[in-house]
Amino acid sequence: MRVLMIAPTSFFNDYGCHVRILEEARALQALGLRVRIVTYYKGRDLPGLEIVRTPPLPWRSHYEVGSSRHKIAFDVYLSATALITALRWRPHLIHAHLHEGALIGTALRALLRTPLIFDFQGSLTGEMIDHRFLNPEGPWYPFMRRLEVWIDRQPDLILTSSIHGARLLIEAFGVRPERVIPFPDAVNTEVFRPPRPEEGPALERLRAQWGIPSERRVVVYLGLLAPYQGTDLLLEAAARVVSSDPQVHFLVMGFPGETTYAARAQALGIGGHVTFTGKVPYEAAPFYLRLGEVAVAPKMSATEGSGKLLNYMATGLPVVAFDTPVSREFLGEAGYYARLGDAESLAAWIRYALQHPEESRERGRRLRARAVAHYSWEAAGRTLLALYEALRAGKLPRRVYASAPRRATTGPEARERAGHEPFLSTPESLKRHPGEHRGWGAR
């Protein structure tokens, strides 16, 4: 089977949505499918992948992560490149990532009569607001909202990176439940794993390379740096933690703006307790994470997935995250949950995780077991192939995933909390369990 993937981004780059595209392609290739990825002209080529890139824009030699007015031109080029590739290669199925990819894929499906799958990784308008590219009270918001609704209703099948995303599409965007399948991010649990005893000397050398004193306990973060990712709040929480325990060190791995955030750390008086690595190659990320004792995920977005959680889980790290539906979905009862947007709460949970090492290690073991049992790419590849075959046969899956409430009451600020564990249900039962959040602009 030939699968044309449309990736309206600078694939490959070392962060979340790119990792999902990469691992899906590799999982499908391992099952004997041919996958060709059409993407922007910049990005890192990886061995074993068929990548077709657009020509460069004459007036724009670089572009930003996320929303930008220049993406309109990039997507025009991508549309032409995808059309040429599709006419020459004649794919059996189109797998589009992100809303721009789904829009291009809709046009190609009409032309080629080829099934279209949309890989939904968050709300289009939600991301634009997160990146401060769209004002939810401005004149352009209603138009973009209607465009998003229209795009969401075109594909034959939509895969969502979380159960919350599936509920958002059904409840807020009016997508038919039978066309929505939660297909969570996954992780290679053989690559992302806890440290082994023989790796001790190499890990100490890595600590020394980045100037992290050997006696300090390391809190790790891996991902993009941006306000909607919670980077500002992470630094505020770090300042509170370090003020009470100077033996804590924060290893912040990611981009862009690392120089700006390093200056912010200096202004907060914690420059000597925070190390900014900049971009860490995806291949090196597992080893870097093994330096950590606790991992933190302060993402603020209410609609996007959070693949970094799975990397933390597979590494066996206890995880402190803001209390969002996606965090609950992945971490279950083993996560530490801070109040959304509250730096003091985030700091309190980081301190708690560090001050209760036995409990934290046990939670890390539970998270590792959860990742192995439910979030492996090998199993995800088989599921994806089954969906492809059903779609080509003109069939739609009859069942979707919803969530059931759980309770947890440990740690600082202990109180009743609604958690979420996946269970199999019908589309009708999904509607009976309304989501905690309906996304930006939902009514």
Stockholm file with secondary structure:
# STOCKHOLM 1.0

chainA/1-443         MRVLMIAPTSFFNDYGCHVRILEEARALQALGLRVRIVTYYKGRDLPGLEIVRTPPLPWRSHYEVGSSRHKIAFDVYLSATALITALRWRPHLIHAHLHEGALIGTALRALLRTPLIFDFQGSLTGEMIDHRFLNPEGPWYPFMRRLEVWIDRQPDLILTSSIHGARLLIEAFGVRPERVIPFPDAVNTEVFRPPRPEEGPALERLRAQWGIPSERRVVVYLGLLAPYQGTDLLLEAAARVVSSDPQVHFLVMGFPGETTYAARAQALGIGGHVTFTGKVPYEAAPFYLRLGEVAVAPKMSATEGSGKLLNYMATGLPVVAFDTPVSREFLGEAGYYARLGDAESLAAWIRYALQHPEESRERGRRLRARAVAHYSWEAAGRTLLALYEALRAGKLPRRVYASAPRRATTGPEARERAGHEPFLSTPESLKRHPGEHRGWGAR
#=GR chainA/1-443 SS CEEEEEECSCSSCSSHHHHHHHHHHHHHHHTTCEEEEEECSCSCCCTTCEEEECCCBTTBSCCCSSCCTTHHHHHHHHHHHHHHHHHHHCCSEEEEEHHHHHHHHHHHHHHHTCCEEEEECSCHHHHHHHTTSSCTTSTTHHHHHHHHHHHHTSSSEEEESSHHHHHHHHHHSCCCGGGEEECCCCBCTTTSCCCCGGGHHHHHHHHHHTTCCTTSEEEEEESCCSGGGTHHHHHHHHHHHHHHCTTEEEEEECCSCHHHHHHHHHHTTCGGGEEEEECCCTTTHHHHHTTCSEEEECCCCSSSCCTHHHHHHHTTCCEEEECCHHHHHHHGGGSEEECTTCHHHHHHHHHHHHHCHHHHHHHHHHHHHHHHHHCBHHHHHHHHHHHHHHHHTTCCCSCEEEEEEEEECCSTTCCCEEEEEEEEECHHHHHTSCCSCCCTTCC
#=GC SS_cons         CEEEEEECSCSSCSSHHHHHHHHHHHHHHHTTCEEEEEECSCSCCCTTCEEEECCCBTTBSCCCSSCCTTHHHHHHHHHHHHHHHHHHHCCSEEEEEHHHHHHHHHHHHHHHTCCEEEEECSCHHHHHHHTTSSCTTSTTHHHHHHHHHHHHTSSSEEEESSHHHHHHHHHHSCCCGGGEEECCCCBCTTTSCCCCGGGHHHHHHHHHHTTCCTTSEEEEEESCCSGGGTHHHHHHHHHHHHHHCTTEEEEEECCSCHHHHHHHHHHTTCGGGEEEEECCCTTTHHHHHTTCSEEEECCCCSSSCCTHHHHHHHTTCCEEEECCHHHHHHHGGGSEEECTTCHHHHHHHHHHHHHCHHHHHHHHHHHHHHHHHHCBHHHHHHHHHHHHHHHHTTCCCSCEEEEEEEEECCSTTCCCEEEEEEEEECHHHHHTSCCSCCCTTCC
//
